[in-house]
Amino acid sequence: MRLCVAQTRPFTGEIARTIEAHLSLINVATSNNSDLILFPELSITGYEPTLANQLATTPDDHRLDVFQRLSNTHTITIGIGLPTRAPAGIHISLIIFQPHTARQVYSKQYLHADEEPFFVAGQPFTDFTVDNKAIALAICYELFVPQHAQDAANRGANLYMASVVKSVNGIGKALTRLAEIARTYAMPVLMANAVGQADGEECAGKSSVWNAAGVLIGQLTSTDEGLLLFDTDTQEVIAVTLPSASM
């Protein structure tokens, strides 16, 4: 099985433009025989809490139908980040598209204190499978909550994938923690981060893959958009950088 994390540069609030950029990266992933691609936190709108209420939508938004079509056509699982509306408020969500399957939603269960004025917490999510491997999802701050990774391990997750937006100041702690999760629970860990500006800070990039021993085996740059592909059978990692993808 080949898993892929995408490193993107947000077009803040420009949903149509961002969807087109996502589609280009998905096409690169499918041309590299990827079975799954995961995007950074709130990748479709950019991570902008003050704009979340304005930009939030529902998981069945027809603008997202193109992702289901690509999933069906190329037999690929796609995870995109989006603020979603619920009766209690706005969630930070990942929308999961799998071939010929109803789309699933994972909404961030553990919010950072800075997010609480803008978002509400989601509910526990049953891990989805790709090629009979159970995949646990984490959204940014959740990776620092010990119970989150422990719960994933208790459920029997085979892989841990984190969708984040980490700044230059925050990336070091995230890299250390994700390596610890891989090592503690003996499962590969992948992280998708953004580059460019988000919420007034510079995103750090460095989307990464760790093996089940917690050893870093692949990492993108801090500036370029691109993909990091991990073959779970061979342990091979392929980096595809796309310096002009945001032009």
Summary of the structure (lengths in Angstrom):
residues: 247
radius of gyration: 16.0
end to end distance: 31.4
largest distance: 44.8
contacts: 869
relative contact order: 0.17
helix: 28%
strand: 33%
